[in-house]
Amino acid sequence: MVVVTLTSDFGTRDAYVAELKAAVLSITRDVHLVDVTHEIPPHDVTAGALVLEAAAPWFPPGTVHVGVVDPGVGTARRGLALLSRGQLFVGPDNGLFTPFLAGADWEAFELRAPEYRRGTVSATFHGRDVFAPAAAHLALGLPAARLGPPVRDPVRLAWPGARARGGALAGLVLHVDRFGNLVTSIGEDALAALGPSAAVRVGGRTLRLVRTYGDLDPGAAGALVGSQGRLEIAVREGSAAAVLGARAGTPVRVSRSSRSRTGSTMGSARPASRTTRPAPKTPRRRS
């Protein structure tokens, strides 16, 4: 039984997710459907790419991932089937699959063959009428090359990384998760070069690095390497986005430090624990 995952910005109040699943199941019931999330912020292709980057590597080889964050639905943008890292990805060619286009070990094909889509294709719902049917046929063993011609130039997001500047690292907040944690463009490998006493600057505050959320006092802010292997900034049992006034695109700077400066400016820093306690008020600065 092949696993087919679904990731979208549809939410769950409407029938869109059910229609997506129905399109798969009408072709084959011999699949295991997994909802990754349907709460991607509407039209936020970068957020969708980050979710797929985090989730896809944990699925078994041969998994088919359907991604539908598609603000260009019905336009000339292509539909895409991508083979990468032993898994398959189906969705719009708008950069959603950027994390899986690194290196040369991938193949992509345009979704053009009419026999592998619904007979009537809505101009506003390619997830149901194009992507889900293609995924179902792939789950049944259809070679991806049967879906259409090769694509040599799939769309890639301007995927920011960490930039070295004057002995420090400069990056950006890429995503704010539901806990208010700030997921950044700075990866664990780049961060390791600065050592464990590095200081993280964001939203006008300097934070120390910790190992995990519990190393922070309730309401205090800090930085750590999150489960996605990226530098993450959080407030324990609160929202770093609210406390630091940060959002996607906010600059982040990491520099070497002989000792943590957080103690004199923020108290003992610690990132947001994944609990349901309300976000604390912004802590007062010491003069």
C-alpha positions as CSV (number, residue, x, y, z in Angstrom):
1,M,0.0,0.0,0.0
2,V,1.5,3.3,-1.2
3,V,1.4,6.3,1.1
4,V,0.0,9.5,-0.5
5,T,0.4,12.7,1.6
6,L,-1.7,15.8,1.2
7,T,-0.4,19.4,2.0
8,S,-2.5,22.5,1.2
9,D,-3.7,25.9,2.2
10,F,-7.3,24.8,2.0
11,G,-8.1,24.8,5.7
12,T,-10.8,22.4,6.9
13,R,-14.1,24.4,7.0
14,D,-14.9,23.7,3.3
15,A,-15.2,20.6,1.2
16,Y,-11.9,21.1,-0.6
17,V,-9.8,18.5,1.3
18,A,-12.6,15.9,1.0
19,E,-12.7,16.5,-2.7
20,L,-9.0,16.1,-3.0
21,K,-9.2,12.7,-1.2
22,A,-12.2,11.6,-3.3
23,A,-10.2,12.3,-6.5
24,V,-7.5,9.9,-5.3
25,L,-9.9,7.2,-3.9
26,S,-12.0,7.2,-7.1
27,I,-8.9,5.9,-8.9
28,T,-7.5,3.6,-6.3
29,R,-8.4,2.7,-2.7
30,D,-5.2,0.8,-2.2
31,V,-3.4,3.8,-0.7
32,H,-2.8,5.2,2.7
33,L,-3.7,8.9,2.8
34,V,-1.9,11.1,5.2
35,D,-2.8,14.7,5.9
36,V,0.4,16.6,6.5
37,T,-1.4,19.9,7.0
38,H,-4.1,22.0,5.4
39,E,-3.3,25.1,7.4
40,I,-0.6,26.6,5.2
41,P,-1.3,30.4,5.2
42,P,-3.3,31.1,2.1
43,H,-1.1,31.5,-1.0
44,D,2.1,31.2,1.0
45,V,4.2,29.0,-1.2
46,T,7.3,29.5,0.9
47,A,5.5,28.2,4.0
48,G,4.3,25.2,2.0
49,A,7.8,24.5,0.9
50,L,9.1,24.6,4.4
51,V,6.4,22.2,5.6
52,L,7.3,19.7,2.9
53,E,11.0,20.1,3.6
54,A,10.3,19.2,7.2
55,A,7.8,16.3,6.7
56,A,8.7,14.5,3.5
57,P,12.1,13.0,4.6
58,W,10.4,11.0,7.3
59,F,8.1,9.1,4.9
60,P,9.1,5.8,3.3
61,P,10.6,5.5,-0.2
62,G,8.0,5.6,-2.9
63,T,5.7,8.0,-1.0
64,V,3.7,10.3,-3.3
65,H,3.4,13.9,-1.9
66,V,0.6,16.1,-3.2
67,G,1.2,19.8,-2.6
68,V,-1.5,22.3,-3.4
69,V,-0.5,25.9,-2.5
70,D,-1.4,27.4,-5.9
71,P,-2.2,31.1,-6.2
72,G,-1.6,30.8,-10.0
73,V,-4.2,28.0,-10.5
74,G,-5.7,28.2,-14.0
75,T,-2.9,30.3,-15.5
76,A,-0.1,29.2,-17.8
77,R,1.9,27.9,-14.8
78,R,2.8,24.2,-15.3
79,G,1.7,21.2,-13.2
80,L,4.7,19.1,-12.1
81,A,5.6,15.6,-11.1
82,L,9.0,15.5,-9.4
83,L,11.1,12.5,-8.5
84,S,13.6,13.3,-5.8
85,R,15.3,11.4,-2.9
86,G,13.3,8.3,-3.7
87,Q,10.0,10.0,-3.4
88,L,7.5,11.7,-5.7
89,F,6.0,15.2,-5.5
90,V,3.0,16.4,-7.5
91,G,1.7,19.9,-7.6
92,P,2.1,23.3,-9.2
93,D,5.4,24.4,-10.7
94,N,5.7,27.5,-8.6
95,G,8.6,26.8,-6.3
96,L,6.7,24.6,-3.8
97,F,9.2,21.8,-4.3
98,T,12.3,24.0,-4.1
99,P,13.8,22.0,-1.2
100,F,13.9,18.9,-3.3
101,L,15.7,20.4,-6.3
102,A,19.2,20.7,-4.8
103,G,21.9,18.9,-6.7
104,A,21.3,17.0,-9.9
105,D,19.6,13.8,-8.5
106,W,16.0,14.6,-9.6
107,E,13.7,14.3,-12.6
108,A,10.6,16.4,-13.3
109,F,7.8,16.0,-15.8
110,E,5.0,18.3,-16.8
111,L,1.4,17.1,-16.1
112,R,0.1,17.2,-19.6
113,A,-1.3,13.8,-20.5
114,P,-5.2,14.1,-20.5
115,E,-5.8,10.4,-19.6
116,Y,-4.3,11.0,-16.2
117,R,-6.6,13.8,-15.1
118,R,-10.3,14.3,-14.8
119,G,-12.2,14.6,-18.0
120,T,-13.4,18.0,-17.0
121,V,-10.8,20.3,-15.4
122,S,-11.9,23.2,-13.4
123,A,-9.9,26.4,-13.9
124,T,-9.9,27.0,-10.1
125,F,-9.3,23.5,-8.7
126,H,-6.3,21.7,-10.3
127,G,-5.6,20.0,-6.9
128,R,-8.8,17.9,-7.4
129,D,-8.8,17.6,-11.2
130,V,-5.1,17.4,-12.1
131,F,-2.7,16.8,-9.2
132,A,-4.7,14.2,-7.2
133,P,-5.5,12.0,-10.2
134,A,-1.8,12.1,-11.3
135,A,-0.8,11.1,-7.7
136,A,-3.2,8.2,-7.7
137,H,-1.8,6.9,-11.0
138,L,1.7,7.2,-9.7
139,A,0.6,5.3,-6.6
140,L,-0.6,2.5,-8.9
141,G,2.9,2.3,-10.4
142,L,2.6,4.6,-13.5
143,P,6.1,5.8,-14.6
144,A,6.2,9.6,-14.1
145,A,7.5,10.0,-17.6
146,R,4.0,9.0,-18.9
147,L,2.5,12.1,-17.4
148,G,4.2,14.5,-19.9
149,P,7.4,15.9,-21.3
150,P,10.5,16.4,-19.1
151,V,10.9,19.7,-17.3
152,R,14.5,20.9,-17.1
153,D,13.8,24.3,-15.5
154,P,11.3,23.9,-12.6
155,V,10.6,27.1,-10.8
156,R,12.7,27.7,-7.7
157,L,12.0,30.0,-4.8
158,A,14.7,32.6,-3.9
159,W,15.6,30.3,-1.1
160,P,17.6,32.3,1.4
161,G,20.4,30.8,3.4
162,A,23.0,32.1,5.8
163,R,25.4,34.8,4.5
164,A,28.7,35.3,6.1
165,R,29.3,39.0,6.9
166,G,32.3,40.2,8.9
167,G,32.7,37.0,11.0
168,A,29.0,36.8,11.6
169,L,26.0,35.1,9.9
170,A,23.1,37.1,8.5
171,G,19.8,35.4,7.7
172,L,16.0,35.9,7.8
173,V,13.0,34.6,9.5
174,L,11.4,32.3,7.0
175,H,8.3,31.2,8.9
176,V,6.4,31.7,12.1
177,D,4.8,28.5,13.4
178,R,1.6,28.2,15.4
179,F,3.5,28.6,18.7
180,G,5.0,31.9,17.6
181,N,8.5,30.4,17.1
182,L,10.6,32.0,14.4
183,V,12.1,29.5,12.0
184,T,15.1,31.1,10.2
185,S,17.2,30.6,7.1
186,I,20.3,29.8,9.2
187,G,21.1,26.1,9.2
188,E,22.7,24.0,11.9
189,D,26.0,23.5,10.1
190,A,26.5,27.2,9.5
191,L,25.7,28.0,13.1
192,A,28.1,25.3,14.5
193,A,31.0,27.2,13.0
194,L,30.4,30.1,15.5
195,G,30.5,27.9,18.6
196,P,28.0,27.3,21.4
197,S,28.5,30.8,22.9
198,A,27.2,32.6,19.8
199,A,24.8,35.5,20.3
200,V,21.7,35.8,18.2
201,R,20.3,39.3,17.3
202,V,16.7,39.7,16.2
203,G,14.0,42.3,16.8
204,G,16.5,44.6,18.6
205,R,17.2,41.9,21.2
206,T,20.3,39.8,21.8
207,L,19.6,36.2,22.8
208,R,21.7,33.3,23.9
209,L,21.7,29.8,22.4
210,V,20.2,27.0,24.4
211,R,19.7,23.3,23.8
212,T,16.0,23.0,24.2
213,Y,12.8,25.0,25.3
214,G,13.0,23.8,28.9
215,D,16.4,25.5,29.3
216,L,14.6,28.8,29.4
217,D,12.6,30.3,32.2
218,P,8.8,30.8,31.4
219,G,8.3,33.9,29.4
220,A,12.0,34.3,28.5
221,A,13.4,34.3,24.9
222,G,16.2,32.4,23.4
223,A,17.5,30.6,20.3
224,L,18.1,27.0,19.5
225,V,18.4,24.5,16.7
226,G,14.9,23.2,16.0
227,S,13.8,19.8,14.7
228,Q,14.1,21.0,11.1
229,G,17.9,21.6,11.6
230,R,17.4,25.4,11.4
231,L,18.1,28.1,13.9
232,E,14.8,28.8,15.7
233,I,13.9,31.7,18.1
234,A,11.2,31.2,20.7
235,V,9.8,32.3,24.0
236,R,9.0,29.6,26.5
237,E,5.3,29.3,26.9
238,G,4.8,32.4,24.7
239,S,5.1,33.8,21.2
240,A,8.5,35.0,20.0
241,A,6.8,36.7,17.1
242,A,4.7,38.8,19.5
243,V,7.4,39.4,22.1
244,L,10.1,40.4,19.5
245,G,7.8,42.0,17.0
246,A,9.1,39.7,14.3
247,R,7.6,38.0,11.2
248,A,8.7,36.3,8.0
249,G,11.5,38.5,6.5
250,T,12.7,39.9,9.8
251,P,16.6,40.0,9.7
252,V,18.5,37.7,12.0
253,R,22.2,38.0,12.9
254,V,24.4,35.5,14.7
255,S,27.9,36.5,15.9
256,R,30.6,35.0,18.1
257,S,30.5,36.0,21.7
258,S,32.9,35.2,24.5
259,R,29.9,34.9,26.8
260,S,26.2,35.1,26.5
261,R,24.9,38.7,26.8
262,T,21.4,37.6,27.3
263,G,21.6,37.4,31.1
264,S,22.1,41.2,31.3
265,T,19.4,42.1,28.8
266,M,16.7,39.5,28.8
267,G,17.1,37.3,31.9
268,S,17.7,33.6,31.4
269,A,16.6,33.1,27.8
270,R,14.5,30.0,26.9
271,P,12.4,29.2,23.7
272,A,8.7,28.6,23.4
273,S,7.5,25.3,24.8
274,R,4.7,23.7,22.9
275,T,1.9,24.1,25.4
276,T,-1.4,25.9,25.3
277,R,-0.6,28.5,28.0
278,P,-1.4,32.0,26.9
279,A,1.5,34.2,25.6
280,P,3.1,36.3,28.3
281,K,3.2,40.0,28.2
282,T,6.4,41.5,26.6
283,P,9.0,41.4,29.3
284,R,10.3,44.8,30.6
285,R,13.8,45.8,29.7
286,R,16.2,46.6,32.4
287,S,17.7,50.1,32.3
